[in-house]
């Protein structure tokens, strides 16, 4: 008996069976000795058990597909890691202790360039900060000097500008600057009084606008002078002693102690304040006339108190004296104008006769001091020294007009001298408010 199997579903059947008990397919009996297939399924419906087998195969296929898909997803996106919790095989797992770690997606070795849009440059917004316009300080011209001074007083910054004609500066520059015993004459010039008065008027106006009383106005002027740079005469002029007139100090923008003292005294005088120059050993300051109840260091002069005022260095008040000058002997120089007359003489042979020789004497005169020289008179004589101390051969008197400050002039006269005599030409200039000037020639024979 042959073992037969259904060719359709593979179930074992007996040789006398015409239909497969599993799938219901018709069974064809093979002939003896022939190689015949077990059975051939032609057509027909499957019974219930065959349907179950196919369903089982379908489910298994679906499960396999799902598992494969899950494995692919794990290897492409990540994997689930179960940490070693120390549990033995066969022990139950606590899912609360399972952690899930997702592996990051692997970055390709060769990066794919990504076009990043360019970030636009920030738009520059131009900001304009205006620069203050500074008015340039004028430079000196052919005719004038321009000077601007800056200083501080009473917590206020001050600026003062002035113009000084060159001819005014040159006038004082050309005057004698020898060391005189009376420095006050440098502060008492009439020629610069217009400029000094203009300065004082400007300061008074500024004081009124600021609400200053008279004392503060005076101290504002004093602080202006104190702020001027200290410069020695030898450095700025080449002379060891070179007293400056006020306009010189202003144009030169400073000076030494005597220069600032002279300038301060000139300004105070124009403000109608009594002042003197105080001369100390190697120093000079100003004395300001104040009432007896004023506090500070003072010097008595002709019944009045003159309080010490330092003009070199800022911050000194009236009545304050530097320690190094306290107790020193001083010389008071009053502010009194004293004209100073200058004269030169020239005598030339003019004619002769049987008994005499005649000489023409010419005298040049100039007022180089401060103020006006009043009532000048010049005496021109041919002295007779061999005849006696006060003897003259001849003499002429020339009366002159008043000489204002800086004025110049001349006088002439002819004198006669006996022939074969010894003589000497003498010129004497006198007046009511200046010192007498006398010039004598060498002795000569006719």
Backbone torsions as a table, in degrees:
resi	resn	phi	psi	omega
1	UNK	NA	129.1	-177.1
2	UNK	-84.2	146.0	171.9
3	UNK	-84.5	117.1	-178.3
4	UNK	-107.5	147.5	177.5
5	UNK	-132.2	146.7	177.9
6	UNK	-69.7	130.5	-179.0
7	UNK	-73.5	-14.7	-177.6
8	UNK	-91.1	-49.4	-176.8
9	UNK	-111.4	-10.8	177.9
10	UNK	86.1	6.7	-179.0
11	UNK	-75.4	145.2	178.6
12	UNK	-75.3	134.0	179.2
13	UNK	-131.8	159.9	176.7
14	UNK	-84.7	163.6	-175.3
15	UNK	-75.0	-15.8	178.8
16	UNK	-98.4	11.3	-179.7
17	UNK	-94.4	133.7	-178.5
18	UNK	-98.3	-18.7	179.3
19	UNK	-131.7	140.8	-179.8
20	UNK	-69.3	126.0	-179.2
21	UNK	-66.5	-17.4	-176.9
22	UNK	-90.5	-56.0	-174.9
23	UNK	-104.8	-8.7	177.3
24	UNK	79.8	10.2	-179.5
25	UNK	-75.3	148.6	-179.1
26	UNK	-71.6	136.9	-178.8
27	UNK	-102.2	126.5	178.1
28	UNK	-102.1	125.5	-177.4
29	UNK	-77.0	131.9	179.4
30	UNK	-80.6	153.7	176.4
31	UNK	-82.1	153.5	-179.5
32	UNK	-67.6	140.1	177.3
33	UNK	80.8	-5.3	179.4
34	UNK	-100.6	145.4	174.2
35	UNK	-86.6	92.0	-173.4
36	UNK	-113.9	139.7	176.5
37	UNK	-58.3	158.3	-175.4
38	UNK	-59.0	-51.2	171.4
39	UNK	-164.7	160.1	-177.6
40	UNK	-120.1	131.4	177.7
41	UNK	-92.9	120.8	179.5
42	UNK	-95.2	-58.6	-179.5
43	UNK	-164.8	172.8	175.1
44	UNK	132.8	165.7	-180.0
45	UNK	-88.6	144.9	173.9
46	UNK	-80.7	146.6	177.3
47	UNK	-81.1	-171.4	-174.2
48	UNK	-65.6	-37.9	-177.7
49	UNK	-69.3	-35.6	175.4
50	UNK	-64.1	-35.8	177.8
51	UNK	-65.6	-34.3	179.7
52	UNK	-68.5	-37.5	179.5
53	UNK	-63.4	-44.5	178.9
54	UNK	-64.2	-38.4	178.0
55	UNK	-62.7	-39.7	179.7
56	UNK	-64.8	-43.1	177.7
57	UNK	-61.1	-41.4	180.0
58	UNK	-62.5	-42.9	-178.6
59	UNK	-65.4	-42.6	-179.9
60	UNK	-61.8	-39.8	179.1
61	UNK	-62.6	-42.5	179.9
62	UNK	-62.8	-41.8	-179.3
63	UNK	-63.3	-43.9	179.0
64	UNK	-59.9	-43.6	179.7
65	UNK	-61.2	-42.9	-178.7
66	UNK	-64.5	-42.3	179.8
67	UNK	-62.9	-45.7	178.3
68	UNK	-59.9	-42.6	179.5
69	UNK	-62.8	-39.5	179.1
70	UNK	-65.2	-40.9	179.3
71	UNK	-63.9	-41.7	177.8
72	UNK	-60.7	-42.9	-179.8
73	UNK	-62.8	-38.2	-179.4
74	UNK	-66.1	-44.6	-176.6
75	UNK	-74.1	-21.8	179.5
76	UNK	-93.9	-29.0	-176.1
77	UNK	-114.0	-24.9	-177.9
78	UNK	159.4	-174.7	178.7
79	UNK	-143.0	160.2	179.2
80	UNK	-97.2	125.0	-177.7
81	UNK	-108.9	125.8	175.2
82	UNK	-101.3	112.7	-176.4
83	UNK	-68.4	152.6	177.8
84	UNK	-73.6	103.4	-176.2
85	UNK	-92.2	1.6	178.8
86	UNK	83.8	7.3	-179.7
87	UNK	-78.9	141.2	177.8
88	UNK	-75.9	156.5	177.9
89	UNK	-62.4	133.9	179.4
90	UNK	94.8	-11.4	177.9
91	UNK	-80.4	156.0	-179.8
92	UNK	-75.3	147.2	179.9
93	UNK	-97.3	144.6	173.8
94	UNK	-101.8	107.3	-175.7
95	UNK	-64.2	-21.0	178.9
96	UNK	-67.7	-17.6	-179.7
97	UNK	-96.0	1.3	-179.6
98	UNK	-86.8	127.9	177.6
99	UNK	-110.0	147.4	-177.3
100	UNK	-112.7	121.5	178.9
101	UNK	-117.5	124.0	-179.5
102	UNK	-97.9	121.7	177.8
103	UNK	-72.7	136.7	178.0
104	UNK	-67.0	151.8	177.5
105	UNK	-63.7	130.5	-178.3
106	UNK	-67.3	135.5	179.1
107	UNK	-86.1	133.7	179.0
108	UNK	-58.5	148.3	179.7
109	UNK	-60.2	-43.3	178.5
110	UNK	-97.1	114.3	-177.8
111	UNK	-72.4	138.4	176.0
112	UNK	-84.0	118.6	-178.5
113	UNK	-63.1	137.3	177.7
114	UNK	-114.9	128.3	-179.3
115	UNK	-72.3	107.8	178.3
116	UNK	-93.6	125.4	-179.3
117	UNK	-64.0	137.9	-179.6
118	UNK	-65.6	133.2	175.3
119	UNK	-76.2	121.3	-176.9
120	UNK	-63.7	141.9	177.1
121	UNK	-62.1	142.5	-179.9
122	UNK	-63.6	141.0	178.9
123	UNK	-72.8	124.6	-179.2
124	UNK	-79.0	118.2	176.1
125	UNK	-94.1	111.4	-177.3
126	UNK	-70.6	123.8	175.4
127	UNK	-107.9	129.0	-176.8
128	UNK	-109.3	113.7	174.9
129	UNK	-98.1	111.1	-176.4
130	UNK	-65.5	133.9	176.4
131	UNK	-85.8	128.2	179.4
132	UNK	-56.9	134.3	179.5
133	UNK	-82.0	114.7	179.5
134	UNK	-93.5	124.0	176.5
135	UNK	-72.8	116.8	-176.9
136	UNK	-64.2	140.5	177.6
137	UNK	-71.6	131.9	-176.0
138	UNK	-64.7	147.0	176.9
139	UNK	-92.7	164.3	-179.8
140	UNK	-63.3	143.9	177.2
141	UNK	-110.0	-177.3	179.7
142	UNK	-68.7	-21.2	-175.1
143	UNK	-109.5	-20.7	-170.4
144	UNK	-143.5	159.1	170.7
145	UNK	-106.9	134.4	177.6
146	UNK	-111.0	124.6	-179.5
147	UNK	-131.7	139.1	176.7
148	UNK	-127.2	133.0	-176.5
149	UNK	-121.5	137.0	178.1
150	UNK	-122.4	134.9	177.6
151	UNK	-159.7	176.5	-176.6
152	UNK	-126.1	138.2	173.0
153	UNK	-151.0	135.8	176.7
154	UNK	55.9	44.4	179.5
155	UNK	58.9	27.1	178.3
156	UNK	-127.7	135.7	176.9
157	UNK	-88.4	128.1	-176.7
158	UNK	-116.1	147.9	175.4
159	UNK	-136.5	133.4	179.2
160	UNK	-135.3	130.5	179.2
161	UNK	-120.7	143.7	177.9
162	UNK	-147.7	160.1	179.5
163	UNK	-119.7	129.4	179.5
164	UNK	-122.8	121.5	179.3
165	UNK	-60.9	145.4	179.6
166	UNK	-64.1	-36.5	-177.6
167	UNK	-66.6	-31.6	176.3
168	UNK	-68.1	-43.1	177.7
169	UNK	-64.4	-44.4	-179.0
170	UNK	-64.8	-31.7	178.6
171	UNK	-58.6	-47.7	179.8
172	UNK	-75.2	-31.4	178.4
173	UNK	-63.5	-33.2	-177.7
174	UNK	-85.1	-9.9	179.7
175	UNK	-75.5	158.1	177.6
176	UNK	-62.2	140.3	179.5
177	UNK	-125.9	35.0	178.7
178	UNK	-73.5	157.2	-179.5
179	UNK	-73.5	109.4	179.1
180	UNK	-101.0	163.6	176.2
181	UNK	-75.6	-19.2	-176.3
182	UNK	-115.9	88.2	179.2
183	UNK	-71.8	-17.8	-176.7
184	UNK	-61.6	-24.0	-178.4
185	UNK	-64.8	-24.5	176.5
186	UNK	-69.3	-23.9	-178.6
187	UNK	-93.4	-5.1	-171.2
188	UNK	-113.0	18.7	-177.4
189	UNK	-66.7	138.6	174.6
190	UNK	-81.6	-25.2	-173.0
191	UNK	-67.1	-33.4	-178.9
192	UNK	-100.2	8.9	-173.8
193	UNK	-64.3	-32.7	178.1
194	UNK	-61.2	-41.3	-179.2
195	UNK	-71.6	-41.0	178.2
196	UNK	-63.6	-40.6	178.8
197	UNK	-64.0	-39.3	177.7
198	UNK	-62.7	-39.2	177.9
199	UNK	-64.0	-46.8	-179.6
200	UNK	-60.9	-42.0	179.9
201	UNK	-61.3	-40.0	178.8
202	UNK	-64.2	-40.9	-179.8
203	UNK	-69.6	-39.2	177.6
204	UNK	-62.9	-42.0	179.2
205	UNK	-62.5	-43.7	178.4
206	UNK	-64.4	-38.2	178.4
207	UNK	-64.5	-40.0	177.7
208	UNK	-64.0	-43.6	179.7
209	UNK	-63.4	-30.8	-178.9
210	UNK	-87.2	-7.7	-178.6
211	UNK	78.9	23.0	-179.0
212	UNK	-74.7	147.0	168.7
213	UNK	-84.5	-177.1	-174.9
214	UNK	-63.3	-38.1	-178.9
215	UNK	-63.9	-46.1	-179.8
216	UNK	-65.1	-34.4	177.3
217	UNK	-63.9	-42.8	177.2
218	UNK	-62.5	-45.0	-177.8
219	UNK	-69.3	-27.5	175.1
220	UNK	-64.8	-40.4	176.7
221	UNK	-67.3	-42.7	179.3
222	UNK	-60.9	-43.0	-179.7
223	UNK	-64.8	-32.2	175.5
224	UNK	-60.9	-47.8	-179.8
225	UNK	-67.4	-40.4	-179.2
226	UNK	-62.5	-25.3	-177.9
227	UNK	-79.9	-10.7	-179.3
228	UNK	-67.4	140.6	-179.4
229	UNK	-62.5	143.3	175.8
230	UNK	-84.8	123.6	178.0
231	UNK	-133.3	138.5	180.0
232	UNK	-80.1	153.2	-179.1
233	UNK	-63.3	-40.8	-175.1
234	UNK	-65.5	-29.9	-179.4
235	UNK	-79.2	-42.9	-172.8
236	UNK	-88.3	-26.0	-176.1
237	UNK	-122.8	-17.0	-176.5
238	UNK	87.7	-1.3	179.1
239	UNK	-111.8	145.2	178.8
240	UNK	-67.2	-39.2	178.4
241	UNK	-127.9	115.8	-177.6
242	UNK	-143.5	82.7	177.8
243	UNK	-64.0	131.8	-178.2
244	UNK	-98.5	144.5	167.0
245	UNK	-75.2	158.2	-176.4
246	UNK	-52.7	-43.9	-179.4
247	UNK	-64.9	-33.3	176.8
248	UNK	-64.5	-43.1	179.8
249	UNK	-62.8	-38.4	179.7
250	UNK	-69.2	-45.2	179.4
251	UNK	-66.7	-40.2	179.5
252	UNK	-76.9	-4.7	177.7
253	UNK	57.5	41.3	176.1
254	UNK	141.4	-179.8	-179.4
255	UNK	177.8	-164.6	178.8
256	UNK	-96.6	-167.5	-171.8
257	UNK	-61.7	-40.1	-178.3
258	UNK	-69.8	-32.2	-179.6
259	UNK	-68.9	-45.7	179.7
260	UNK	-71.1	-30.9	175.9
261	UNK	-66.8	-42.1	178.6
262	UNK	-63.1	-43.7	179.6
263	UNK	-63.7	-44.3	179.4
264	UNK	-62.7	-44.1	179.6
265	UNK	-62.3	-38.2	179.1
266	UNK	-65.1	-41.0	179.9
267	UNK	-67.9	-42.5	179.0
268	UNK	-65.3	-38.1	178.0
269	UNK	-61.5	-41.3	-179.9
270	UNK	-68.6	-22.5	176.2
271	UNK	-87.7	5.5	178.6
272	UNK	68.0	31.0	173.5
273	UNK	-101.0	137.3	176.6
274	UNK	-68.7	134.2	-179.5
275	UNK	-151.8	157.4	175.3
276	UNK	-139.6	163.9	170.3
277	UNK	-94.3	135.4	179.0
278	UNK	-108.5	111.5	-178.6
279	UNK	-97.7	119.7	176.2
280	UNK	-111.7	170.1	175.4
281	UNK	-59.7	115.7	178.1
282	UNK	61.0	27.7	178.4
283	UNK	-159.0	159.2	177.4
284	UNK	-144.6	141.9	179.4
285	UNK	-139.9	-172.7	-178.4
286	UNK	-119.1	144.4	171.0
287	UNK	-109.0	128.1	-178.2
288	UNK	-108.8	126.1	-178.9
289	UNK	-72.1	121.4	-179.6
290	UNK	-133.2	168.9	178.6
291	UNK	-70.8	163.6	-175.2
292	UNK	-66.6	-20.7	-178.0
293	UNK	-89.6	3.4	177.9
294	UNK	-73.2	143.3	-175.7
295	UNK	-94.9	138.7	174.3
296	UNK	138.1	-174.3	179.9
297	UNK	-82.5	131.0	-178.1
298	UNK	-141.5	166.5	176.3
299	UNK	-129.3	135.9	178.4
300	UNK	-87.5	133.7	179.3
301	UNK	-147.7	119.8	179.7
302	UNK	49.9	46.7	174.2
303	UNK	81.3	5.0	-179.9
304	UNK	-123.9	157.3	177.4
305	UNK	-100.8	126.1	177.3
306	UNK	-114.7	115.7	-174.3
307	UNK	-87.8	138.0	-174.8
308	UNK	-63.6	137.1	175.7
309	UNK	-135.8	117.2	177.9
310	UNK	-84.6	130.1	-177.0
311	UNK	-109.2	-3.3	176.2
312	UNK	-107.2	120.8	-176.3
313	UNK	96.3	141.9	-174.3
314	UNK	-85.6	156.7	170.9
315	UNK	93.5	-5.9	-179.1
316	UNK	-78.3	130.6	178.7
317	UNK	-97.5	166.2	176.3
318	UNK	-64.8	129.0	-178.5
319	UNK	97.1	-11.0	177.7
320	UNK	-93.2	131.5	-178.0
321	UNK	-125.8	134.9	175.8
322	UNK	-58.3	145.9	-174.7
323	UNK	-58.4	-35.9	-175.5
324	UNK	-70.1	-14.4	-179.4
325	UNK	-105.3	-5.1	179.4
326	UNK	-66.4	135.5	178.1
327	UNK	78.3	5.1	179.7
328	UNK	-82.5	150.3	173.6
329	UNK	-70.7	141.3	-176.8
330	UNK	-130.3	161.8	172.5
331	UNK	-118.4	125.8	179.4
332	UNK	-91.8	125.4	176.9
333	UNK	-111.4	108.1	-177.3
334	UNK	-70.1	155.7	179.7
335	UNK	-89.9	78.4	179.2
336	UNK	-125.2	126.8	179.9
337	UNK	-66.6	131.8	176.4
338	UNK	-132.2	104.4	176.5
339	UNK	-60.7	150.7	179.6
340	UNK	-129.5	115.2	-175.6
341	UNK	-95.7	137.3	177.1
342	UNK	-116.7	142.0	-177.6
343	UNK	-146.1	142.9	172.4
344	UNK	-128.7	156.7	-173.5
345	UNK	-134.7	147.3	175.4
346	UNK	-145.4	128.0	179.6
347	UNK	-119.1	131.7	-179.4
348	UNK	-128.6	143.7	175.3
349	UNK	-62.6	133.9	-176.6
350	UNK	-117.2	-45.0	-175.9
351	UNK	-168.3	175.9	175.9
352	UNK	-155.5	164.9	172.6
353	UNK	-141.0	-164.1	-174.7
354	UNK	-66.3	-24.8	-175.5
355	UNK	-115.9	-19.0	-172.0
356	UNK	-140.8	162.8	172.9
357	UNK	-119.4	140.3	-174.8
358	UNK	-114.7	136.3	179.0
359	UNK	-125.0	136.4	175.4
360	UNK	-95.5	119.6	-177.4
361	UNK	-105.3	126.6	-179.7
362	UNK	-117.9	129.9	179.4
363	UNK	-121.8	126.9	172.8
364	UNK	-97.2	134.7	-172.2
365	UNK	-129.3	142.4	177.1
366	UNK	-151.2	139.4	174.6
367	UNK	-92.0	104.5	-178.4
368	UNK	-102.2	6.4	179.2
369	UNK	-95.7	-163.6	179.2
370	UNK	-101.7	140.5	179.6
371	UNK	83.7	-177.7	-175.6
372	UNK	-96.5	137.0	175.7
373	UNK	-88.3	119.9	-175.8
374	UNK	-99.5	142.4	172.5
375	UNK	55.3	51.4	178.1
376	UNK	-74.8	138.9	176.5
377	UNK	-136.7	139.0	179.5
378	UNK	-119.8	133.4	177.6
379	UNK	-109.5	125.1	179.2
380	UNK	-117.2	120.7	-173.5
381	UNK	-138.0	153.0	169.9
382	UNK	-105.1	102.7	-175.7
383	UNK	-72.9	156.2	176.9
384	UNK	-119.8	76.5	-173.8
385	UNK	-62.4	-26.5	-179.3
386	UNK	-78.9	-12.2	-177.0
387	UNK	-97.4	-14.1	-179.6
388	UNK	150.9	163.5	-173.5
389	UNK	-64.6	-36.5	-175.3
390	UNK	-111.5	20.8	-177.3
391	UNK	-90.7	144.9	176.4
392	UNK	-133.5	151.5	173.9
393	UNK	-79.2	-39.4	177.8
394	UNK	-160.1	161.9	-175.7
395	UNK	-155.0	142.8	175.4
396	UNK	-129.1	146.0	177.5
397	UNK	-117.7	129.0	179.1
398	UNK	-119.6	118.3	177.9
399	UNK	-89.5	129.2	-176.6
400	UNK	-110.2	162.8	173.2
401	UNK	-79.3	166.1	177.8
402	UNK	-60.4	142.9	179.8
403	UNK	-107.7	110.0	176.2
404	UNK	-71.1	168.7	-179.6
405	UNK	-58.6	128.0	179.9
406	UNK	85.1	-6.9	-179.0
407	UNK	-73.2	149.0	178.5
408	UNK	-135.9	157.3	179.9
409	UNK	-168.3	-165.8	-178.9
410	UNK	-151.6	165.6	176.1
411	UNK	-146.5	145.8	-179.6
412	UNK	-135.2	151.9	174.8
413	UNK	-159.2	153.7	177.6
414	UNK	-108.0	130.7	178.5
415	UNK	-117.6	149.0	179.2
416	UNK	-113.0	142.4	-178.8
417	UNK	-131.3	132.8	178.5
418	UNK	-59.1	147.8	176.8
419	UNK	-64.6	150.1	178.6
420	UNK	58.7	41.7	179.8
421	UNK	-127.3	164.1	175.4
422	UNK	-102.2	135.2	-178.2
423	UNK	-144.7	174.2	179.1
424	UNK	-153.8	127.1	179.8
425	UNK	-81.8	133.8	-179.8
426	UNK	-131.6	134.5	174.5
427	UNK	-124.0	129.6	-179.5
428	UNK	-127.6	123.1	179.2
429	UNK	-110.1	123.6	-178.0
430	UNK	-129.4	161.2	177.2
431	UNK	-164.2	-179.5	-174.5
432	UNK	-87.7	-17.4	-176.6
433	UNK	-138.2	25.2	175.3
434	UNK	-144.6	160.2	-178.4
435	UNK	-71.1	145.7	179.5
436	UNK	-68.1	139.1	177.4
437	UNK	-114.4	130.7	-177.8
438	UNK	-132.0	136.1	177.8
439	UNK	-130.1	134.7	177.4
440	UNK	-126.6	136.3	176.2
441	UNK	-82.8	174.7	172.4
442	UNK	-71.2	155.2	175.1
443	UNK	-69.3	146.4	178.6
444	UNK	-147.7	163.1	179.4
445	UNK	-111.5	143.3	178.7
446	UNK	-92.3	NA	NA
